[in-house]
Each structure stands twice: as C-alpha cells, then as structure tokens.
C-alpha cells in the first residue's frame, strides 16, 4: 500500500512596499534635517554678520570716542581716543562706546545772583520793572564787601581740550562748571564795594571773576579752557533802592563829565604853559649862544690887539681912535667936526668961515642942436 505525503503550501512572500515606504520617510527626514541645518547655518552666518556690523560706529568731526571693554578703557592716554571716522568695537555688553566732544565750544550760565524773570522776558531781553521788595525765595543776589547787594549774572564760553579728563574726571563736569561760575561771582563780589562793581571798577570786577573761575578749573583739572566770560551787574531790582542807585549813577555821570571837562581844561593850560616855557627856554638858549659867541669874538679880537698895544700904546690909541672916527663919520649927511686934543691935552683952535657963498649947482651940458 503506497503512502502519499502531502506538503503544506508555502506561505506567500511578504510584500515589498513597507520597506520602500520606510526608506522614503527616512530620506525625507534626512532631507528635512539637512535643510534645517542649512537654514541654521545661514542664520548663524547672518547672526555673526549682524554681530560684527552692530559694532560699527561713527565719530563726528567735533568728537572723540573711547571704547570701554568690560568697564576699562582700551588704550592708554591719548591712544585711547578715537578720531573722526568709522570704527569698530564689540557690541554690548562686551564693549561700550563713549563719545566725547572735543574742540567744541560750550556755554554755561550762572544760576545764582540774578533776580527772577520769565522765559519770555529772557528771550526778548526785557527787564522787569523794579518791585516793592525782593523775594528771597525767587530773587537771587550777591553780597558786596560793604554789605550791599547787587544782581550779577555770568555767562561762560569754554572749549574742551582734554576729553578724557572732562568725561571721567568728575561725575558731572558741566554741573561743576556751573557751580564754579556761581562761586566765582560770589567770591569776586565779596572783594568789591557796590559802587566799584556798578561804576568805576567794573572791569576789575569782571577780571576778578574770570581769574577765580580759571583758578577753580586748573585746581580741579576739568580739561577745559575759558574762551570768553561775560559778566553783567545791575543794581537791586527794588523800587526805592533802584531809584537811589539811579540817582547815584546820574550824579556819578555828571561828576564824570565835570571831571573830564576840568581835566581837558587842565591839559590845555598845561600844554599851553609847556609850549610857552619851551619857547622862552629856546629863546634864552639862542640869546645865550649869541652872547657867548659875541663875547668870545670880542675876547679873541682883544687878544689879537693886545700885542700891538703893548708894542706902542700911544700909536695904537691914535690909530684906533682914527679908525673909530672914520667909521663913525662914514655916510654922514651933515657937516661934522671932530677936534682931537692938542699936545698936552690942550684944546685945539677952530676957525670957521661964516657967510660963505653956497656952492653953485653944476648945469649939465646942453645937447647939440639937431639939423
């Protein structure tokens, strides 16, 4: 009896599609990751470019810049200052760029010593009329050396020459400059009387304010130089006091005019007297010179004739007498006679012919007759 073996049918082969799908998903994920990494790299590059570009800064023509890296200046002294142009620094918080004005002329005004006024009056430069009294809560003033008060205002124009010292030497350099200006006007006012400040010594008062201010600037090393300091002083803005000060000012003006006129007249008289004195002195010197020359000439002539006289005094006297008579009788228009003493100083006899006929005038010859 034959036996038949029946084999179970083989299972069908598994489909290939899940494997294909899995490969596609993996590839898509890889591509997505690659794209993401590319985008991240691009973003990183852009961030780096932005980071580097954000450190660029510009310094103006009237500025200097200082880079503080973690709070410390980069560089020492003047080398730490960056001039005008483009520069680069690490962005914050690594670096901090501090721009400092250099060579710029700034202005500061005193905040004490002046009476209260409104902004409109400040713009129009219009002074308020004097009130009945001053309000200490609003009106400022300074004390003078003679225990009076005046209103003083100072305006300063300064230039920064040491930017580092100006920026880092003090916490608030502009505020310190204003305080120094206030100190200067109070200090100067305490050394002058009210009349000196308002009238005769105003220039000296202004120079004292500037000297005190420059002393404070040098003492505290502010890194600036004073270009111009304008100081204005007026009498107190109180009605009665203002009227009294105005009266004193008018009297001083009249007194000054009178003094000027007197000084002018004195100068004229002095100049005229000096001119007359110079003329008299010159005339006296001319007469002196002429007299000395004449005496010298006579002395020289006398010395030259002395030898002749010593040789024969009588002959010399006779010759000199005859020469003198001849010189005296020269150009005489009338008849004159001179009787020389006779021998032994006896008078000589003089005989004159009287009633003589006058000399007849000589007739000029008549011209020959014409034919």
C-alpha positions in Angstrom: 0.0 0.0 0.0 1.6 3.1 -1.1 1.7 6.2 1.2 1.2 9.7 -0.1 2.8 12.6 1.7 1.0 15.9 1.3 3.3 19.0 1.9 1.7 22.2 3.3 1.6 25.0 0.9 4.5 27.6 1.3 3.4 31.0 2.7 3.2 33.7 0.2 6.1 36.2 0.1 5.7 39.4 2.1 5.1 42.5 0.1 8.0 44.9 -0.6 6.0 48.2 -0.1 6.6 48.8 3.6 10.3 48.7 3.1 10.0 51.2 0.3 7.9 53.5 2.4 10.3 53.3 5.3 13.2 54.3 3.0 11.3 57.2 1.6 10.4 58.5 5.1 13.9 58.3 6.2 15.2 60.1 3.2 12.6 62.8 3.6 13.5 63.2 7.2 17.2 63.4 6.3 16.5 66.0 3.6 14.4 68.0 6.1 17.2 67.8 8.7 19.7 68.8 6.1 17.6 71.8 5.1 17.1 72.7 8.7 20.9 72.5 9.3 21.4 74.7 6.2 18.9 77.3 7.5 20.6 77.2 10.9 24.0 77.7 9.4 22.7 80.6 7.3 21.1 82.1 10.4 24.3 81.7 12.3 26.2 83.4 9.5 23.7 86.2 9.4 23.9 86.5 13.2 27.7 86.7 13.0 27.5 89.3 10.3 24.9 91.2 12.2 27.0 90.9 15.4 30.1 92.2 13.6 28.2 95.0 11.8 26.5 96.1 15.0 29.9 97.0 16.4 30.5 99.7 13.7 30.1 103.3 14.8 31.0 106.7 13.5 32.9 109.5 15.3 32.0 113.1 14.2 34.4 115.9 13.3 34.0 117.6 16.7 34.0 114.4 18.7 36.4 111.8 20.1 35.4 108.3 21.1 36.6 106.0 23.9 36.0 102.2 24.0 35.3 100.7 27.4 35.9 97.0 27.3 34.3 95.4 30.4 34.5 98.8 32.1 38.1 99.6 31.3 39.4 102.0 28.5 41.0 100.3 25.6 44.4 102.1 25.3 46.3 104.5 27.5 46.3 108.3 27.4 45.7 109.9 24.0 46.0 106.5 22.3 42.7 105.6 23.8 40.9 108.3 22.0 39.5 107.6 18.5 39.4 110.3 16.0 36.7 111.2 13.4 35.7 108.4 11.0 34.4 104.8 11.1 35.4 102.5 13.9 34.5 99.1 15.3 34.0 97.7 18.7 32.5 94.6 20.2 28.8 95.0 20.8 27.4 95.4 24.3 27.8 94.1 26.9 31.5 93.5 26.0 32.3 97.0 24.8 30.8 100.3 25.5 31.4 103.3 23.2 31.6 106.7 24.9 31.6 109.7 22.6 33.2 112.8 24.0 33.0 116.3 22.5 36.5 117.7 21.6 37.2 121.2 20.5 33.6 122.1 20.8 32.7 125.4 22.4 30.1 125.1 25.0 28.2 127.6 27.1 27.4 127.7 30.8 25.5 130.3 32.8 25.4 131.1 36.4 22.3 130.1 38.4 22.6 132.4 41.3 22.8 136.2 41.9 20.1 137.2 39.4 16.6 138.4 40.0 13.6 136.3 39.0 12.4 136.8 35.4 10.2 134.9 33.0 11.3 132.9 30.0 9.5 135.4 27.7 11.5 138.3 29.1 14.7 136.3 28.8 14.1 135.8 25.1 13.2 139.4 24.5 15.9 140.7 26.9 13.4 142.9 28.6 14.0 143.8 32.2 11.1 143.6 34.6 10.2 146.9 36.4 11.5 147.1 40.0 9.2 145.7 42.6 8.5 147.0 46.1 10.9 144.4 47.6 12.9 141.4 46.7 11.6 137.9 47.3 14.4 135.8 48.8 12.7 132.6 47.7 12.9 133.7 44.0 15.3 136.6 43.6 19.0 136.0 43.8 21.7 138.5 44.6 25.3 138.6 45.8 26.8 140.4 48.8 29.5 143.1 48.3 32.3 144.0 50.6 30.5 147.0 52.0 27.4 144.8 53.0 25.3 145.9 50.0 23.6 143.7 47.4 23.8 143.6 43.6 22.4 141.3 40.9 25.2 139.6 38.9 25.0 137.2 36.0 27.9 135.4 34.3 27.9 133.5 31.0 30.9 131.3 30.2 32.1 130.0 26.8 34.6 127.2 27.2 36.4 124.7 25.0 37.1 121.1 25.9 40.9 120.3 25.5 41.1 117.1 27.5 38.1 114.9 26.7 39.1 112.0 29.0 39.5 114.3 32.0 36.4 116.2 31.2 34.3 113.0 30.9 35.8 110.8 33.6 37.5 113.3 36.0 34.2 114.3 37.6 30.8 112.7 37.7 29.1 115.8 36.3 31.6 118.2 34.7 29.0 120.6 33.3 27.3 120.9 36.6 30.7 121.5 38.3 31.4 124.3 35.8 28.1 126.0 36.6 28.9 125.7 40.4 32.4 127.1 39.8 30.8 130.1 37.9 28.5 130.7 40.8 31.4 130.5 43.2 33.4 133.0 41.1 30.8 135.7 41.1 30.2 135.4 44.8 33.9 135.4 45.6 34.6 138.5 43.4 31.6 140.4 44.7 32.9 140.0 48.3 36.1 141.9 47.3 34.5 145.0 45.8 32.1 147.7 47.0 28.8 148.2 45.3 29.9 151.5 43.8 33.1 149.8 42.4 31.1 147.0 40.8 28.5 149.2 39.2 30.7 152.1 38.2 34.4 152.8 38.4 35.9 149.3 38.8 33.5 147.2 36.7 36.4 146.0 34.5 38.5 144.9 37.5 35.4 143.1 39.0 34.9 141.2 35.7 38.6 140.2 35.6 38.4 139.0 39.2 35.5 136.7 38.3 37.5 135.2 35.4 40.6 134.8 37.4 38.7 133.0 40.2 37.0 130.7 37.6 40.2 129.8 35.9 41.8 129.0 39.3 39.0 126.6 40.1 39.2 125.0 36.6 43.0 124.4 37.0 42.7 123.2 40.6 40.2 120.5 39.8 41.6 119.7 36.3 38.4 119.9 34.3 40.1 119.7 31.0 38.7 122.9 29.6 39.9 126.4 28.7 37.9 129.6 29.0 37.2 131.2 25.7 35.1 134.1 26.9 33.5 135.1 30.2 30.8 137.8 30.1 29.7 139.4 33.5 26.8 141.7 33.9 26.0 143.6 37.1 23.0 145.8 37.9 21.6 147.5 41.0 19.0 145.7 43.1 15.5 145.4 41.5 13.8 147.1 44.4 11.9 150.3 43.7 13.3 152.6 46.4 16.8 151.1 46.2 16.8 151.2 42.4 15.7 154.9 42.4 18.5 155.7 44.8 21.1 153.8 42.7 19.8 155.6 39.6 20.3 158.9 41.3 23.8 158.0 42.3 24.5 156.8 38.8 23.3 160.1 37.4 25.4 162.1 39.9 28.4 160.0 39.0 27.8 160.6 35.3 27.6 164.4 35.9 30.6 164.2 38.1 32.5 162.3 35.5 31.6 164.9 32.8 32.7 167.8 35.0 35.9 166.0 35.9 36.5 165.3 32.2 36.0 168.9 31.3 38.3 170.0 34.1 40.9 167.5 33.1 40.6 168.7 29.5 41.0 172.3 30.5 43.9 171.4 32.8 45.5 169.6 29.9 45.0 172.6 27.6 46.5 175.0 30.1 49.4 172.7 30.9 50.1 172.2 27.2 50.0 175.9 26.5 52.3 176.7 29.5 54.6 174.0 28.4 54.7 175.4 24.9 55.4 178.9 26.2 58.0 177.6 28.5 59.7 175.7 25.7 59.6 178.9 23.5 61.1 181.0 26.3 63.7 178.4 27.0 64.6 178.1 23.3 64.8 181.9 23.0 67.0 182.1 26.1 69.3 179.5 24.8 69.6 181.3 21.4 70.4 184.6 23.3 72.8 182.7 25.4 74.6 181.2 22.4 74.7 184.6 20.6 76.0 186.4 23.7 78.7 183.7 24.3 79.7 183.9 20.6 79.8 187.7 20.7 81.9 187.8 23.9 84.1 185.1 22.5 84.6 187.1 19.3 85.4 190.3 21.3 87.8 188.4 23.6 89.5 187.0 20.5 89.8 190.4 18.9 91.1 191.9 22.2 93.7 189.2 22.4 94.8 189.9 18.9 95.1 193.7 19.5 96.8 193.3 22.8 100.2 192.6 21.3 100.0 195.8 19.2 99.0 197.9 22.1 101.9 196.6 24.2 104.4 197.5 21.4 103.3 201.2 21.2 100.3 202.2 23.3 100.2 205.9 22.1 100.4 205.0 18.4 97.9 202.2 18.9 95.4 204.5 20.6 95.8 207.1 17.9 95.3 204.6 15.1 92.3 203.0 16.9 90.9 206.5 17.5 91.2 207.5 13.9 89.7 204.3 12.7 86.8 204.7 15.1 86.2 208.3 14.0 86.3 207.3 10.3 83.8 204.5 11.0 81.5 207.0 12.9 81.7 209.7 10.2 81.0 207.4 7.3 77.8 208.2 5.4 77.2 211.3 7.4 74.7 213.7 5.6 75.6 216.9 7.6 78.9 218.6 8.3 80.5 217.4 11.5 83.8 218.4 13.0 85.9 216.5 15.4 88.6 218.2 17.4 91.3 216.0 18.6 93.0 217.2 21.7 96.3 219.0 21.1 99.6 218.3 22.6 99.4 218.1 26.3 95.6 217.7 26.1 95.2 221.4 25.3 92.2 222.3 23.2 92.8 223.0 19.5 91.7 226.3 17.9 88.9 226.0 15.4 88.2 228.7 12.8 85.0 228.6 10.8 84.3 230.8 7.7 80.9 232.2 8.0 78.5 233.6 5.3 80.4 231.9 2.6 78.7 231.6 -0.7 76.9 228.4 -1.3 78.2 226.2 -4.0 76.5 226.6 -7.3 75.0 223.6 -8.9 76.7 222.4 -11.9 74.5 222.7 -15.0 74.5 219.7 -17.3 75.8 220.4 -20.8 73.1 221.2 -23.3 72.6 218.8 -26.1 73.8 219.8 -29.5 71.3 221.3 -31.9 69.8 218.9 -34.3 70.0 219.5 -38.0 
